Structure formats: structure tokens, C-alpha cells
Amino acid sequence: MEKELDKVVEEIMSTPNVAGCLVADHQGLCLASKGTAHVDSAGLIVAISEQACKIEPNLKPPTVCLETDNKQCLIQRHGTITGAVFKQKGVA
Amino acid sequence: MVDDLRKFLNHLLEKVNGLHCILITDRDGVPVVRSVTEKAPQLALRPNFISTFGMATEQASKLGLGRNKTIISMYSSYQVIQMNKLPLVITFIGSDNCNTGHILSLESQIEPFLKDLGTIVADAP
């Protein structure tokens, strides 16, 4: 049942600099996770996306980028599904 | 200690949208710490509701999947998440569209307090 989703996750993981990938549903439950993305972080990722949507409620959901010194986490919601990609920052 | 924990649980209640209450009880549903908003359904706060988890988790642990950790019950207007931390039980009650994953992530924040609380409900020697 999850074959198609796994294919997409594998494709994302094969992208350069991607360390982890997570897909969650509207209730913060993890649908798929791979690499450094932790299953338990699904709820928090969806919560962050929900809060970000409240900044401009009339616009479509924003892409949230969380950055540290050498990693970043990109979160985007599409309909009821929220995806997160964990990346190593590329060498400049 | 319990007052500090109650304040902390009240703070958690504000952090999660749609979360109505957090209860820490023994397996019979007797409350140890309660943090409740006015939206929490009163019937679900009673020991005869919360104590059903004790039997449910025992039976669920016999399914061949190992020890049951959490039971999530979805109702039309509410969701109830109960965690097996025997001798303690943590019960979260939220709205039906509350972020279930966010509630589950609260476990790691509450866990450090449970060791001391567990001594309160431990059987007398």
C-alpha cells in the first residue's frame, strides 16, 4: 500500500545533500521516514507548519526552513500531507 | 513537586492546540496529577473511564507484538491517548482534530517526572 510513497521517499533520499526525509498526515502521524528523520518528530513538524500557516491565513501554506550551522530542515504542507526534508548544507 | 508538575502540564496544555487535559493516574484511575481545561469532557476524567486502559493494555500486550505502550482512541468529538507507564497511566484528552503526533511527542517531556511519582503509587511493603 505504501509502495508509491516509498518510491518517492527513495527518490528524495537519492538527491545530493539530503540526509533524511519524513512524510506526515494531518494529525501529525508519520507516514514514512528515512535517514536522519525521526518518526517521533512527525507531530512537531506538522505543528510547526500549522503555526506558520497562521501568519498569513489567506495565503497557501508557506515553506518553513529551520537552519543550524551545517544542516537545514525544509517543511512544506500540501493539502493534508506535510513533508520534511533534512539536508546537509552544501559547501559554498 | 506535584504543584510544579501541574504548572508544567498546564504549560504543555497551552502549547498543543486542541488538547483539553493531561492526567497522570494510577492504573485504577485514581488521579495523581490533573491538568484540565473547561473543554475537557467530565465523564472522561472519572476513574471508571480511565481504569479501562489497565485491562486494555494488558490484553493488547498478548497480541504477540510485545508490551503495549500506547492506546489511541478516536471518538467523533474527542481523542483519548493513554500511555502505559505502569504503575502510572498518562491520559491525554484532546479534540478530534488535535495533532495526535504532537501529543505523542509530549511523552519524552513528561517522562523525567514519572520516577518520583511512581513511588507515590507503589504498593505498600
Backbone of each chain as ProteinMPNN parsed JSONL, in Angstrom:
{"seq_chain_A": "MEKELDKVVEEIMSTPNVAGCLVADHQGLCLASKGTAHVDSAGLIVAISEQACKIEPNLKPPTVCLETDNKQCLIQRHGTITGAVFKQKGVA", "coords_chain_A": {"N_chain_A": [[0.83, -1.212, 0.0], [2.03, 1.129, 0.591], [3.891, 1.435, -1.353], [4.181, 3.305, -3.48], [4.583, 5.676, -2.12], [6.946, 5.056, -0.773], [8.627, 4.898, -2.938], [8.785, 7.549, -3.772], [9.97, 8.686, -1.529], [12.436, 7.385, -1.572], [13.453, 8.468, -3.894], [13.764, 11.134, -3.159], [15.664, 10.815, -1.173], [17.816, 10.073, -2.67], [18.706, 12.366, -3.732], [21.336, 14.787, -3.936], [23.034, 15.754, -0.907], [20.871, 15.327, 0.77], [19.845, 14.212, 3.885], [17.795, 13.129, 5.306], [14.279, 12.249, 5.318], [10.831, 12.922, 5.727], [7.39, 12.1, 5.919], [4.2, 13.179, 6.807], [0.825, 12.859, 8.114], [-2.306, 14.773, 8.396], [-2.8, 14.666, 11.057], [-0.454, 14.618, 12.343], [0.793, 12.181, 12.326], [3.25, 9.816, 11.447], [3.852, 8.949, 8.106], [5.853, 8.054, 6.48], [9.34, 7.635, 6.931], [12.815, 8.326, 6.591], [16.338, 7.851, 6.777], [18.015, 10.396, 8.607], [15.768, 11.5, 9.641], [13.462, 11.442, 12.256], [10.906, 9.252, 13.358], [9.384, 10.107, 15.528], [9.366, 12.833, 15.319], [7.391, 13.702, 13.682], [4.925, 14.791, 14.602], [5.707, 17.23, 15.72], [6.77, 18.515, 13.512], [4.523, 18.852, 11.872], [3.057, 20.477, 13.568], [4.661, 22.785, 13.619], [4.415, 23.599, 10.956], [1.686, 24.13, 10.908], [1.463, 26.291, 12.673], [2.98, 28.166, 11.275], [1.352, 28.592, 9.095], [-0.576, 30.193, 10.153], [0.382, 32.719, 10.173], [-0.063, 34.056, 7.78], [-3.06, 33.609, 7.047], [-4.675, 33.628, 4.775], [-3.163, 32.983, 2.616], [-1.467, 30.436, 0.652], [-0.049, 27.458, 2.233], [3.074, 28.195, 3.806], [6.558, 27.523, 2.999], [8.618, 26.196, 5.404], [11.768, 26.836, 6.773], [14.205, 25.516, 8.721], [17.204, 26.269, 10.159], [20.486, 25.183, 11.032], [23.95, 25.389, 12.02], [25.217, 23.647, 10.157], [23.195, 22.192, 8.988], [19.94, 21.869, 7.478], [16.358, 22.033, 7.697], [13.623, 21.502, 5.766], [10.262, 22.267, 5.522], [7.163, 21.49, 4.207], [3.749, 21.913, 3.453], [1.112, 20.219, 1.811], [-2.042, 20.255, 1.037], [-3.456, 17.81, 2.987], [-1.158, 16.605, 3.684], [2.07, 16.701, 5.072], [5.407, 17.371, 4.354], [8.859, 16.79, 5.125], [12.234, 17.631, 4.648], [15.502, 16.801, 5.41], [18.556, 18.308, 5.216], [22.072, 18.38, 4.466], [23.992, 21.257, 4.655], [25.206, 22.583, 1.671], [28.616, 22.756, 0.605], [29.98, 25.921, 0.178]], "CA_chain_A": [[0.0, 0.0, 0.0], [2.9, 2.304, 0.707], [4.976, 1.32, -2.338], [4.356, 4.55, -4.232], [5.165, 6.654, -1.192], [8.344, 4.658, -0.554], [9.39, 5.245, -4.158], [9.027, 8.998, -3.741], [10.929, 8.938, -0.453], [13.747, 6.918, -2.055], [13.912, 9.44, -4.889], [14.229, 12.313, -2.413], [16.901, 10.444, -0.451], [18.938, 9.937, -3.607], [19.137, 13.723, -4.109], [22.568, 15.15, -3.204], [22.974, 16.505, 0.354], [19.696, 15.012, 1.588], [20.199, 13.252, 4.931], [16.606, 12.481, 5.854], [13.019, 12.673, 4.706], [9.703, 12.463, 6.539], [6.07, 12.484, 5.42], [3.243, 13.009, 7.898], [-0.553, 13.2, 7.752], [-2.818, 15.996, 9.018], [-2.858, 14.521, 12.524], [0.898, 14.531, 12.89], [1.236, 10.79, 12.389], [4.253, 9.603, 10.409], [3.507, 8.007, 7.036], [7.12, 7.467, 6.031], [10.534, 8.393, 7.326], [14.034, 7.668, 6.114], [17.585, 8.562, 7.087], [18.14, 11.029, 9.923], [14.451, 11.964, 10.105], [12.954, 10.529, 13.274], [9.461, 9.04, 13.331], [8.745, 10.865, 16.614], [9.336, 14.274, 15.06], [6.292, 13.999, 12.747], [3.952, 15.665, 15.251], [6.288, 18.57, 15.882], [6.918, 19.104, 12.181], [3.192, 19.289, 11.442], [2.676, 21.596, 14.44], [5.409, 23.961, 13.145], [3.795, 24.019, 9.703], [0.362, 24.702, 11.244], [1.668, 27.628, 13.259], [3.458, 29.06, 10.218], [0.207, 28.925, 8.235], [-1.409, 31.198, 10.818], [0.952, 34.063, 9.974], [-0.862, 34.607, 6.679], [-4.049, 32.532, 6.878], [-5.336, 33.637, 3.462], [-2.242, 32.527, 1.576], [-1.229, 28.984, 0.716], [0.915, 27.147, 3.304], [4.446, 28.571, 3.468], [7.623, 26.538, 3.226], [9.365, 26.578, 6.592], [13.154, 26.368, 6.722], [14.9, 25.592, 10.009], [18.64, 26.129, 9.847], [21.54, 25.211, 12.051], [25.229, 25.741, 11.387], [25.569, 22.857, 8.97], [22.071, 21.402, 8.459], [18.669, 22.576, 7.41], [15.161, 21.209, 7.603], [12.616, 22.204, 4.972], [8.947, 21.686, 5.805], [6.137, 22.039, 3.328], [2.456, 21.221, 3.537], [0.334, 20.205, 0.581], [-3.312, 19.63, 1.412], [-3.424, 17.217, 4.331], [0.136, 15.928, 3.864], [3.227, 17.568, 5.342], [6.678, 16.701, 4.093], [10.049, 17.458, 5.654], [13.488, 17.127, 4.094], [16.656, 17.207, 6.205], [19.683, 18.405, 4.283], [23.359, 18.947, 4.878], [24.206, 22.479, 3.875], [26.263, 22.337, 0.7], [29.83, 23.569, 0.758], [29.884, 27.082, -0.729]], "C_chain_A": [[0.861, 1.258, 0.0], [4.014, 2.312, -0.324], [5.249, 2.633, -3.048], [5.035, 5.604, -3.365], [6.638, 6.337, -0.941], [9.2, 5.025, -1.748], [9.753, 6.719, -4.136], [10.081, 9.33, -2.693], [12.335, 8.513, -0.884], [14.333, 7.925, -3.046], [14.462, 10.694, -4.2], [15.556, 12.006, -1.735], [18.091, 10.36, -1.388], [19.425, 11.297, -4.1], [20.39, 14.081, -3.309], [22.276, 15.982, -1.955], [21.757, 16.196, 1.219], [20.056, 13.916, 2.582], [18.973, 12.514, 5.474], [15.35, 13.049, 5.227], [11.881, 12.125, 5.557], [8.409, 12.957, 5.913], [5.065, 12.19, 6.526], [1.842, 13.393, 7.429], [-1.036, 14.394, 8.572], [-2.886, 15.902, 10.538], [-1.48, 14.331, 13.136], [1.411, 13.118, 13.03], [2.133, 10.504, 11.193], [3.774, 8.572, 9.388], [4.753, 7.308, 6.513], [8.25, 8.306, 6.583], [11.763, 7.604, 6.918], [15.233, 8.512, 6.545], [17.557, 9.152, 8.488], [16.803, 11.531, 10.459], [13.872, 10.948, 11.072], [11.441, 10.456, 13.198], [8.756, 9.948, 14.352], [8.636, 12.355, 16.325], [8.18, 14.673, 14.143], [5.311, 15.005, 13.35], [4.439, 17.093, 15.349], [6.396, 19.268, 14.542], [5.579, 19.62, 11.682], [2.747, 20.487, 12.271], [3.367, 22.883, 13.99], [4.763, 24.491, 11.878], [2.443, 24.685, 9.963], [0.503, 26.111, 11.791], [2.11, 28.618, 12.189], [2.317, 29.496, 9.311], [-0.624, 30.055, 8.839], [-0.878, 32.614, 10.603], [0.191, 34.779, 8.879], [-1.937, 33.587, 6.335], [-4.67, 32.488, 5.486], [-4.446, 33.126, 2.34], [-2.055, 31.016, 1.684], [-0.112, 28.698, 1.731], [2.349, 27.502, 2.916], [5.396, 27.395, 3.626], [8.443, 27.041, 4.406], [10.771, 26.011, 6.476], [13.774, 26.578, 8.093], [16.375, 25.332, 9.747], [19.479, 26.05, 11.086], [22.838, 25.534, 11.32], [25.472, 24.955, 10.118], [24.426, 21.991, 8.439], [20.854, 22.299, 8.297], [17.521, 21.582, 7.249], [14.104, 22.03, 6.871], [11.28, 21.502, 5.171], [7.937, 22.328, 4.877], [4.865, 21.208, 3.432], [1.752, 21.329, 2.193], [-0.965, 19.478, 0.881], [-3.219, 19.096, 2.825], [-2.073, 16.575, 4.649], [1.236, 16.967, 4.093], [4.489, 16.771, 5.11], [7.819, 17.5, 4.693], [11.278, 16.804, 5.06], [14.628, 17.692, 4.936], [17.885, 17.186, 5.293], [20.939, 18.84, 5.011], [23.541, 20.211, 4.04], [25.38, 22.228, 2.943], [27.458, 23.232, 0.971], [29.772, 24.689, -0.26], [30.954, 27.086, -1.8]], "O_chain_A": [[0.471, 2.303, -0.52], [4.968, 3.083, -0.211], [6.402, 3.035, -3.203], [5.932, 6.32, -3.81], [7.475, 7.238, -0.902], [10.358, 5.416, -1.598], [10.884, 7.095, -4.443], [10.971, 10.147, -2.929], [13.311, 9.205, -0.592], [15.534, 8.199, -3.044], [15.488, 11.242, -4.606], [16.464, 12.837, -1.724], [19.235, 10.547, -0.971], [20.433, 11.381, -4.802], [20.499, 13.722, -2.137], [21.37, 16.816, -1.956], [21.628, 16.757, 2.307], [20.51, 12.837, 2.2], [19.089, 11.421, 6.028], [15.34, 14.154, 4.685], [11.955, 11.001, 6.052], [8.332, 14.089, 5.435], [5.065, 11.107, 7.112], [1.684, 14.153, 6.474], [-0.273, 14.965, 9.351], [-3.013, 16.914, 11.227], [-1.349, 13.934, 14.295], [2.363, 12.872, 13.772], [1.825, 10.894, 10.067], [3.348, 7.475, 9.747], [4.719, 6.132, 6.15], [8.141, 9.528, 6.692], [11.753, 6.373, 6.901], [15.14, 9.734, 6.66], [17.13, 8.498, 9.439], [16.719, 11.946, 11.615], [13.793, 9.757, 10.77], [10.77, 11.469, 12.998], [7.682, 10.486, 14.083], [7.898, 13.067, 17.007], [8.005, 15.857, 13.855], [4.911, 15.96, 12.684], [3.696, 18.042, 15.099], [6.146, 20.469, 14.438], [5.509, 20.715, 11.125], [2.13, 21.412, 11.743], [2.75, 23.948, 13.975], [4.579, 25.7, 11.734], [2.096, 25.677, 9.322], [-0.247, 27.012, 11.417], [1.675, 29.769, 12.186], [2.305, 30.622, 8.814], [-1.298, 30.788, 8.116], [-1.595, 33.591, 10.822], [-0.161, 35.951, 9.014], [-1.75, 32.78, 5.424], [-5.141, 31.437, 5.054], [-4.922, 32.865, 1.235], [-2.437, 30.4, 2.679], [0.677, 29.586, 2.052], [2.798, 27.154, 1.824], [5.086, 26.407, 4.292], [8.909, 28.181, 4.405], [10.95, 24.846, 6.122], [13.855, 27.71, 8.57], [16.745, 24.303, 9.184], [19.234, 26.749, 12.07], [22.826, 25.905, 10.147], [25.887, 25.521, 9.107], [24.633, 21.159, 7.556], [20.763, 23.361, 8.914], [17.686, 20.47, 6.746], [13.739, 23.121, 7.309], [11.18, 20.286, 5.008], [7.861, 23.552, 4.771], [4.901, 19.979, 3.49], [1.783, 22.365, 1.529], [-0.999, 18.251, 0.97], [-2.935, 19.847, 3.759], [-1.868, 16.062, 5.749], [1.313, 17.976, 3.392], [4.635, 15.649, 5.595], [7.763, 18.728, 4.765], [11.364, 15.579, 4.974], [14.716, 18.901, 5.151], [18.202, 16.166, 4.681], [20.895, 19.555, 6.012], [23.266, 20.21, 2.84], [26.421, 21.724, 3.363], [27.318, 24.333, 1.505], [29.54, 24.439, -1.443], [30.995, 27.996, -2.628]]}, "seq_chain_B": "MVDDLRKFLNHLLEKVNGLHCILITDRDGVPVVRSVTEKAPQLALRPNFISTFGMATEQASKLGLGRNKTIISMYSSYQVIQMNKLPLVITFIGSDNCNTGHILSLESQIEPFLKDLGTIVADAP", "coords_chain_B": {"N_chain_B": [[6.459, 19.412, 44.632], [4.454, 18.199, 43.094], [2.891, 20.38, 42.553], [4.604, 21.934, 40.989], [4.825, 20.221, 38.823], [2.197, 20.217, 37.953], [1.961, 22.845, 37.092], [3.754, 22.763, 34.988], [2.464, 20.9, 33.315], [0.175, 22.384, 32.742], [1.322, 24.337, 31.205], [2.109, 22.79, 29.022], [-0.388, 22.143, 28.059], [-1.195, 24.509, 26.943], [0.548, 24.652, 24.855], [-0.134, 22.783, 22.908], [-2.47, 22.828, 20.428], [-5.893, 22.374, 20.907], [-5.699, 20.448, 22.85], [-7.169, 19.165, 25.687], [-6.9, 18.092, 28.271], [-4.508, 16.775, 30.613], [-3.791, 13.93, 32.362], [-2.362, 12.296, 35.094], [-2.448, 9.221, 36.434], [-3.022, 6.413, 38.687], [-3.212, 2.855, 37.923], [-5.814, 2.283, 38.426], [-7.169, 4.54, 37.894], [-7.161, 6.523, 39.761], [-6.514, 9.837, 40.49], [-3.273, 11.333, 40.288], [-1.864, 13.586, 39.391], [-3.523, 16.318, 37.955], [-4.338, 18.155, 35.072], [-6.384, 20.353, 33.695], [-8.635, 21.718, 31.272], [-11.568, 23.819, 30.74], [-12.846, 22.687, 28.638], [-12.609, 19.988, 28.693], [-14.128, 16.776, 28.623], [-16.207, 15.885, 31.213], [-17.021, 13.326, 32.025], [-15.068, 11.682, 31.052], [-12.979, 12.073, 32.706], [-13.267, 10.624, 34.885], [-12.522, 7.964, 37.227], [-13.66, 5.489, 36.455], [-13.669, 5.535, 33.734], [-11.004, 5.973, 32.964], [-9.742, 3.805, 34.069], [-10.279, 1.673, 32.43], [-8.252, 1.407, 30.68], [-6.222, -0.03, 31.889], [-6.943, -2.751, 31.762], [-7.209, -2.99, 29.031], [-4.629, -2.488, 28.042], [-3.267, -4.597, 29.091], [-4.421, -6.794, 27.786], [-3.837, -6.061, 25.175], [-1.135, -6.42, 25.143], [-0.897, -9.064, 24.754], [-0.991, -9.733, 22.141], [1.135, -10.577, 20.751], [2.952, -8.747, 19.906], [4.683, -7.649, 21.61], [5.186, -5.592, 24.587], [2.405, -3.534, 25.29], [2.424, -0.093, 24.628], [1.073, 2.352, 24.123], [-2.282, 3.497, 23.748], [-4.463, 4.751, 21.406], [-7.48, 6.305, 21.158], [-10.025, 7.113, 19.037], [-12.719, 9.211, 18.993], [-15.935, 10.588, 17.965], [-16.004, 13.27, 18.705], [-13.819, 13.656, 20.272], [-10.402, 12.76, 21.097], [-8.584, 10.231, 22.724], [-5.635, 9.612, 24.32], [-3.657, 7.231, 25.747], [-1.029, 6.297, 27.873], [1.083, 3.673, 28.761], [2.648, 3.604, 31.63], [3.149, 1.996, 33.728], [3.622, 1.734, 37.253], [1.988, 3.917, 36.679], [-0.404, 5.802, 34.719], [-0.623, 7.765, 31.878], [-2.892, 10.053, 30.679], [-4.162, 11.666, 27.902], [-6.5, 13.99, 26.716], [-8.019, 15.213, 23.898], [-9.296, 17.401, 21.287], [-11.131, 16.149, 18.393], [-9.735, 16.802, 16.078], [-7.227, 17.38, 16.889], [-3.611, 17.585, 17.003], [-2.327, 14.599, 16.867], [0.221, 13.412, 16.757], [1.785, 15.417, 17.869], [0.905, 15.385, 20.486], [1.796, 12.828, 21.195], [4.5, 13.305, 21.173], [4.896, 14.619, 23.516], [5.432, 12.821, 25.448], [8.161, 12.334, 25.99], [8.818, 14.608, 27.348], [7.396, 14.538, 29.68], [8.165, 12.222, 30.891], [10.601, 12.346, 32.607], [9.561, 13.12, 35.077], [8.18, 11.033, 36.089], [9.402, 9.04, 37.579], [9.715, 9.784, 40.284], [7.027, 10.204, 40.88], [6.041, 7.665, 40.622], [6.722, 6.367, 42.952], [4.825, 7.252, 44.676], [2.539, 5.851, 44.116], [3.287, 3.311, 44.495], [3.053, -0.083, 45.716], [2.366, -0.655, 49.162], [4.882, -1.812, 51.42]], "CA_chain_B": [[6.803, 18.706, 43.38], [3.243, 17.995, 42.303], [2.472, 21.714, 42.082], [5.491, 22.296, 39.872], [4.46, 19.383, 37.689], [0.901, 20.7, 37.444], [2.236, 24.082, 36.325], [4.397, 22.341, 33.749], [1.434, 20.302, 32.468], [-0.667, 23.491, 32.258], [2.099, 24.966, 30.128], [2.011, 21.899, 27.863], [-1.762, 22.244, 27.54], [-1.269, 25.706, 26.082], [1.402, 24.504, 23.675], [-0.758, 21.936, 21.885], [-3.822, 23.272, 20.068], [-6.934, 21.359, 20.963], [-5.5, 19.499, 23.954], [-8.068, 19.609, 26.755], [-6.429, 17.764, 29.613], [-3.467, 15.78, 30.836], [-3.992, 13.325, 33.681], [-1.47, 11.201, 35.478], [-3.215, 8.473, 37.44], [-2.565, 5.032, 38.835], [-3.904, 2.038, 36.936], [-7.245, 2.258, 38.76], [-7.777, 5.815, 37.526], [-7.097, 7.492, 40.862], [-5.619, 10.89, 39.972], [-2.074, 11.777, 40.998], [-1.754, 14.981, 38.961], [-4.528, 16.645, 36.944], [-4.256, 19.477, 34.459], [-7.648, 20.25, 32.959], [-9.303, 22.94, 30.835], [-13.028, 23.685, 30.869], [-13.384, 21.951, 27.489], [-12.44, 18.543, 28.878], [-15.39, 16.109, 28.957], [-16.106, 15.494, 32.629], [-17.186, 11.873, 32.207], [-13.819, 11.0, 30.695], [-11.985, 12.321, 33.744], [-13.6, 9.789, 36.047], [-11.722, 6.729, 37.317], [-14.233, 4.32, 35.779], [-13.296, 5.609, 32.318], [-9.551, 5.866, 32.811], [-9.283, 2.48, 34.514], [-10.445, 0.669, 31.37], [-6.974, 1.264, 29.982], [-5.411, -1.058, 32.551], [-7.306, -4.044, 31.192], [-6.974, -2.939, 27.586], [-3.201, -2.588, 27.746], [-2.859, -5.966, 29.444], [-4.86, -7.661, 26.69], [-3.124, -5.675, 23.957], [0.233, -6.948, 25.244], [-0.938, -10.5, 24.448], [-1.188, -9.893, 20.701], [2.35, -11.09, 20.13], [3.748, -7.631, 19.378], [5.458, -7.08, 22.703], [4.428, -4.872, 25.602], [1.672, -2.4, 24.742], [2.908, 1.181, 25.175], [0.122, 3.465, 23.994], [-3.531, 3.238, 23.046], [-5.085, 5.981, 20.928], [-8.902, 6.047, 20.882], [-10.613, 8.241, 18.312], [-14.169, 9.317, 19.069], [-16.408, 11.567, 16.981], [-15.704, 14.642, 19.126], [-12.602, 13.718, 21.08], [-9.459, 11.645, 21.012], [-8.004, 9.918, 24.027], [-4.35, 8.918, 24.172], [-3.249, 6.764, 27.061], [0.308, 5.709, 27.815], [1.376, 2.705, 29.801], [3.865, 3.877, 32.383], [2.783, 1.342, 34.994], [2.306, 1.814, 37.894], [1.244, 5.126, 36.346], [-1.002, 5.908, 33.391], [-0.784, 9.151, 31.445], [-4.043, 10.166, 29.788], [-4.346, 12.949, 27.227], [-7.777, 14.076, 26.015], [-7.994, 16.366, 23.009], [-10.371, 17.458, 20.299], [-10.971, 15.106, 17.372], [-8.771, 17.209, 15.049], [-5.971, 17.777, 17.545], [-2.409, 16.977, 16.428], [-2.027, 13.396, 17.658], [1.672, 13.238, 16.817], [2.328, 16.405, 18.798], [0.608, 14.86, 21.829], [2.701, 11.695, 21.445], [5.857, 13.809, 21.413], [4.977, 15.144, 24.886], [5.846, 11.738, 26.339], [9.56, 12.48, 26.417], [8.929, 15.755, 28.252], [6.77, 14.205, 30.963], [8.843, 11.029, 31.425], [11.523, 12.538, 33.739], [8.865, 13.348, 36.346], [7.392, 9.87, 36.487], [10.11, 8.155, 38.527], [9.328, 10.189, 41.64], [5.589, 9.992, 41.052], [5.784, 6.228, 40.721], [6.865, 5.94, 44.357], [3.596, 7.621, 45.381], [1.506, 4.835, 43.907], [3.85, 1.965, 44.668], [2.383, -0.839, 46.766], [2.993, -0.568, 50.473], [5.669, -3.035, 51.69]], "C_chain_B": [[5.585, 18.589, 42.476], [2.746, 19.329, 41.755], [3.292, 22.163, 40.895], [5.111, 21.505, 38.643], [3.138, 19.844, 37.088], [1.092, 21.964, 36.608], [2.84, 23.732, 34.974], [3.37, 21.742, 32.799], [0.48, 21.37, 31.925], [0.01, 24.198, 31.09], [2.025, 24.117, 28.86], [0.622, 21.987, 27.234], [-1.891, 23.432, 26.592], [-0.482, 25.517, 24.794], [0.721, 23.728, 22.554], [-2.177, 22.405, 21.653], [-4.801, 22.13, 20.207], [-6.758, 20.328, 22.06], [-6.273, 20.006, 25.165], [-7.576, 19.24, 28.144], [-5.304, 16.745, 29.581], [-3.671, 15.252, 32.256], [-2.916, 12.29, 33.909], [-2.16, 10.5, 36.634], [-2.53, 7.147, 37.697], [-3.431, 4.161, 37.914], [-5.406, 1.916, 37.218], [-7.936, 3.585, 38.435], [-7.784, 6.84, 38.642], [-6.089, 8.581, 40.481], [-4.439, 11.163, 40.898], [-1.836, 13.261, 40.682], [-2.803, 15.206, 37.874], [-4.277, 18.035, 36.399], [-5.365, 19.525, 33.424], [-8.104, 21.63, 32.481], [-10.815, 22.721, 30.933], [-13.623, 22.881, 29.711], [-13.294, 20.435, 27.664], [-13.785, 17.919, 29.245], [-15.305, 15.499, 30.348], [-16.188, 13.988, 32.84], [-15.877, 11.133, 31.945], [-12.723, 11.222, 31.731], [-12.182, 11.39, 34.928], [-12.803, 8.496, 36.042], [-12.331, 5.563, 36.537], [-14.009, 4.363, 34.26], [-11.809, 5.312, 32.152], [-9.069, 4.456, 33.149], [-9.477, 1.405, 33.452], [-9.136, 0.421, 30.639], [-6.14, 0.136, 30.578], [-5.663, -2.432, 31.957], [-6.964, -4.088, 29.713], [-5.493, -3.129, 27.277], [-2.663, -3.984, 28.072], [-3.211, -6.921, 28.312], [-4.081, -7.365, 25.426], [-1.702, -6.233, 23.96], [0.288, -8.432, 24.912], [-1.087, -10.764, 22.955], [0.069, -10.379, 19.993], [3.229, -10.011, 19.538], [4.627, -7.021, 20.458], [4.552, -6.322, 23.669], [3.723, -3.673, 24.982], [2.125, -1.106, 25.417], [1.82, 2.247, 25.212], [-1.141, 2.968, 23.319], [-4.133, 4.59, 22.683], [-6.519, 5.635, 20.564], [-9.503, 7.287, 20.238], [-12.127, 8.173, 18.436], [-14.619, 10.425, 18.115], [-16.029, 12.991, 17.392], [-14.393, 14.772, 19.896], [-11.627, 12.624, 20.642], [-8.805, 11.475, 22.377], [-6.728, 9.123, 23.789], [-3.893, 8.527, 25.564], [-1.941, 6.011, 26.954], [0.526, 4.824, 29.021], [2.71, 3.037, 30.441], [3.691, 3.241, 33.757], [3.914, 1.385, 36.001], [1.475, 3.043, 37.556], [0.65, 5.004, 34.95], [-1.096, 7.39, 33.064], [-1.923, 9.175, 30.449], [-4.09, 11.575, 29.216], [-5.714, 12.914, 26.566], [-7.754, 15.356, 25.192], [-9.182, 16.344, 22.072], [-10.098, 16.426, 19.206], [-9.937, 15.492, 16.321], [-7.453, 17.707, 15.648], [-4.801, 17.009, 16.933], [-1.948, 15.811, 17.302], [-0.525, 13.203, 17.827], [2.317, 14.198, 17.799], [2.086, 15.945, 20.243], [1.573, 13.726, 22.163], [4.115, 12.186, 21.763], [6.004, 14.393, 22.818], [5.483, 14.095, 25.871], [7.257, 11.963, 26.882], [9.726, 13.647, 27.39], [8.362, 15.438, 29.631], [7.532, 13.085, 31.673], [9.76, 11.296, 32.627], [10.815, 12.691, 35.094], [8.25, 12.072, 36.918], [8.071, 8.999, 37.54], [9.699, 8.499, 39.959], [7.847, 9.944, 41.891], [5.269, 8.53, 41.253], [5.881, 5.723, 42.149], [5.598, 6.25, 45.149], [2.571, 6.502, 45.288], [2.026, 3.426, 44.119], [3.129, 1.276, 45.808], [3.127, -0.689, 48.079], [3.726, -1.875, 50.769], [4.95, -3.964, 52.655]], "O_chain_B": [[5.654, 18.837, 41.272], [2.244, 19.401, 40.634], [2.764, 22.699, 39.921], [5.074, 22.048, 37.539], [2.973, 19.861, 35.868], [0.47, 22.132, 35.559], [2.491, 24.32, 33.951], [3.392, 22.036, 31.604], [0.028, 21.276, 30.784], [-0.637, 24.602, 30.123], [1.895, 24.649, 27.757], [0.483, 21.913, 26.013], [-2.592, 23.373, 25.582], [-0.788, 26.13, 23.771], [0.973, 23.989, 21.378], [-3.0, 22.386, 22.569], [-4.57, 21.04, 19.685], [-7.581, 19.423, 22.192], [-6.065, 21.132, 25.617], [-7.802, 19.985, 29.098], [-5.174, 15.961, 28.641], [-3.717, 16.016, 33.22], [-2.597, 11.502, 33.018], [-2.425, 11.1, 37.676], [-1.572, 6.792, 37.011], [-4.291, 4.681, 37.203], [-6.174, 1.496, 36.352], [-9.134, 3.741, 38.667], [-8.356, 7.919, 38.486], [-4.935, 8.276, 40.182], [-4.582, 11.217, 42.119], [-1.636, 14.077, 41.581], [-2.954, 14.379, 36.974], [-4.033, 18.977, 37.153], [-5.309, 18.835, 32.406], [-7.969, 22.609, 33.214], [-11.285, 21.609, 31.173], [-14.771, 22.443, 29.786], [-13.848, 19.685, 26.861], [-14.509, 18.46, 30.081], [-14.422, 14.686, 30.621], [-15.52, 13.435, 33.714], [-15.612, 10.09, 32.541], [-11.653, 10.621, 31.639], [-11.374, 11.366, 35.856], [-12.446, 7.986, 34.98], [-11.594, 4.729, 36.009], [-14.144, 3.344, 33.583], [-11.412, 4.507, 31.31], [-8.093, 3.976, 32.572], [-8.895, 0.325, 33.563], [-8.934, -0.641, 30.05], [-5.435, -0.569, 29.857], [-4.729, -3.185, 31.681], [-6.486, -5.103, 29.206], [-5.144, -3.856, 26.347], [-1.741, -4.482, 27.426], [-2.398, -7.759, 27.923], [-3.703, -8.275, 24.689], [-1.132, -6.488, 22.9], [1.371, -9.007, 24.799], [-1.289, -11.908, 22.549], [0.069, -10.57, 18.777], [4.142, -10.298, 18.764], [5.249, -5.982, 20.238], [3.326, -6.396, 23.586], [4.331, -2.892, 24.251], [2.199, -1.038, 26.644], [1.664, 2.956, 26.206], [-1.086, 2.121, 22.427], [-4.293, 5.462, 23.537], [-6.747, 4.752, 19.736], [-9.492, 8.373, 20.82], [-12.745, 7.189, 18.031], [-13.789, 11.119, 17.528], [-15.762, 13.83, 16.532], [-13.918, 15.882, 20.138], [-11.988, 11.695, 19.918], [-8.518, 12.444, 23.079], [-6.748, 8.082, 23.132], [-3.756, 9.371, 26.449], [-1.759, 5.188, 26.057], [0.195, 5.184, 30.151], [3.769, 2.784, 29.867], [4.022, 3.825, 34.79], [5.059, 1.101, 35.648], [0.374, 3.206, 38.083], [1.116, 4.228, 34.117], [-1.589, 8.18, 33.869], [-1.928, 8.41, 29.485], [-4.062, 12.558, 29.957], [-6.064, 11.923, 25.924], [-7.504, 16.442, 25.715], [-9.971, 15.399, 22.061], [-8.993, 15.896, 19.098], [-9.316, 14.613, 15.724], [-6.669, 18.377, 14.975], [-4.982, 15.911, 16.407], [-1.282, 15.994, 18.321], [-0.055, 12.87, 18.915], [3.278, 13.846, 18.482], [2.95, 16.097, 21.107], [2.105, 13.662, 23.271], [4.838, 11.554, 22.532], [7.125, 14.638, 23.266], [5.906, 14.421, 26.98], [7.511, 11.801, 28.075], [10.676, 13.669, 28.173], [8.8, 16.006, 30.632], [7.541, 13.01, 32.902], [9.706, 10.537, 33.595], [11.41, 12.421, 36.138], [7.851, 12.032, 38.081], [7.401, 8.303, 38.302], [9.374, 7.612, 40.748], [7.457, 9.527, 42.981], [4.33, 8.188, 41.972], [5.205, 4.763, 42.52], [5.318, 5.608, 46.162], [1.833, 6.233, 46.235], [1.291, 2.454, 43.943], [2.652, 1.92, 46.742], [4.355, -0.606, 48.109], [3.238, -2.945, 50.404], [5.468, -5.03, 52.988]]}, "name": "protein", "num_of_chains": 2, "seq": "MEKELDKVVEEIMSTPNVAGCLVADHQGLCLASKGTAHVDSAGLIVAISEQACKIEPNLKPPTVCLETDNKQCLIQRHGTITGAVFKQKGVAMVDDLRKFLNHLLEKVNGLHCILITDRDGVPVVRSVTEKAPQLALRPNFISTFGMATEQASKLGLGRNKTIISMYSSYQVIQMNKLPLVITFIGSDNCNTGHILSLESQIEPFLKDLGTIVADAP"}
